[in-house]
Amino acid sequence: MVVLSNFCPECGNKLISSNAEICPNCGVRLKPNSEKSPGIAALCSFLFPGLGQVYNGSFGRGALILLGTLIGLCLFTIPGLIVYVYSIYDAYTTAKRMNAGEILYQKTNLLHMILFVILAFFMFILLAAIVAAFVFGMTGAASDSIDEWNAVVDIQEEFDAQAYNDIESLGNHLDDYNSEIGKTYPNYNQLIRNFQSDRSKIAAWDSYLSQMDVRLNSFARVTAGYSGNEKQYADEMLSGLRDYYNHMSSAELGYIKFCDDMVLYLETCRNGYPEDSLINSANSAKDEAYKNTDLAYARLSSAQDSATRMEQLQ
């Protein structure tokens, strides 16, 4: 079936009559146009957003609709679906209006349709690649942070084992002190050697704490660009381990001060002039060190909970 348009296909001016054989404006002999199928136009846009518009002769309009659909789907989803549905409706109604002679008839260019399908195919592949990169990138980011976290935890667990032994040794030596000091002739030299030994062991904590600080800085760099849940959990993990590090550093200083004060106090006892202020200072330092140790492990537990949630994102 053919249709006579109310517009000249050459100059686009409206004709006096749809049955005119010659355009009064440009003088071109008019030929009847093949009727477009609104169904085919709608089907084309259903398969590829904008293809129906290209079928109706408007490659530029089709390209804009395709781009709008992809951007809408990628960023907002619902607006993309709205543009997609509109492309089907617009292709259908435009074909009907061309057939009715209400708008300028434009020929279907098969080459343009093929090129558009190729363009749409590659744009859909590009969109899929972007989405995949985002999804797997987030998964990979979580995995990277867990690897860095495990490196921190390896040092922390090794440190914990050493700290536990050192604190236990200090406690045993404190028990020895309480038992020995009540004797008529306490062995001050042995007690002094015990606390000096404890001090040396605890001072070696610096090595573990230095390694942990380096790993924590590395973890902070890896997680700096995170967002959403990844950032929340990473920040909680980092905050927990930083607090653990700070509390254990303070505990180390407290235990060392305790040992130093105990050595000085025992020396005054050995000399026959006990200095009570030293034993009071030692006990205060010990209590503060124990407090910091408890706080360190409380923050460590919180950080481990966040690490578990981060692992679930992988």
C-alpha positions, 0 to 999 in steps of 0.5 A: 500500500502507498500513501500520499504525504501532505509534505514535499519530501524534497523541500519539506513544505506543506502541499496544497493537496495530498494528491498534488503531482508537482510541488508548487514550491520546488517543482519536484515531481512527487511520488507516492510513498510506501506505507510504514508499518507502525507495528514494525516500528514499535517492534524495532524499538522494543528490540533496540531502543531508538531503532523504531525511530531509525526505521521511521527515517530519523537516525539522530532521534534514535541515537538520542533515545538509545543514549538516554535509555542506557544512561537512565538504566545505568544511573537511575534505572526507572528513568531508563525504563521510561525512555525505553517505553516512550521509544516504543510508543513514539515509533508507533505513533510517528509511523501512523502520523506519517501514513496519515500525512500529518508529518513529513514522510521520511524514507527508511534507510536499511543501511542506517538501521544496520549501523544502528543495531551494531552501535546499540550492540556495542553500547550494550556491551559497554554498559554490561562491562561497566556494571561488571567492573563496578560489581566485581570492583567492589568485591575485589576492593573488599578482598584487597582490604581483607588481605591487608587486614589479615596481614595486620592480624598476623602481627597482632596475634603474634604480638598477643602471644608474646604480650600474654606471656610477658604479662603472665611472667610479670604477674608471677614475679609480682606474686614472688614479690608479695611472698618474698617481701614479708620475709625477715631477709627478702632476696632483694637482688632476685626480685630486682633481677625479675623486674628488670627482666620483665622490663626488657621483655616488655620494651621489646613490644616496640618491634611488634607495634612498629610493624603493626603501625606500618600495616595499619597505614597500608590498610588505610591507603587501600581503603581510602577510596571506598564508599558505602558499606565497604567504607563503613566497615573499613573505617570501623576496622581501622578505628578499632585496630588504631585504638588497640595499637594506642592502648597497647602502646600506653600499656607498654609504657605503664608496665615499664614504669611499673618495673622501673619503680619496683626496681627503684623501690626494692633498691631503697628497701635493700639499702634499709630506707624504703621509699613508699612513694615509689611503691605507690607510683608503681601500683598506679602505673600497673593499674593503668597498664591493666586498664589499657590492656582491657580497653585494647582487647575490647576495641580489638573485638569490635574491629573483628566484628566489622572485619566479619561483615566486610568478609561477607561482601566478597 
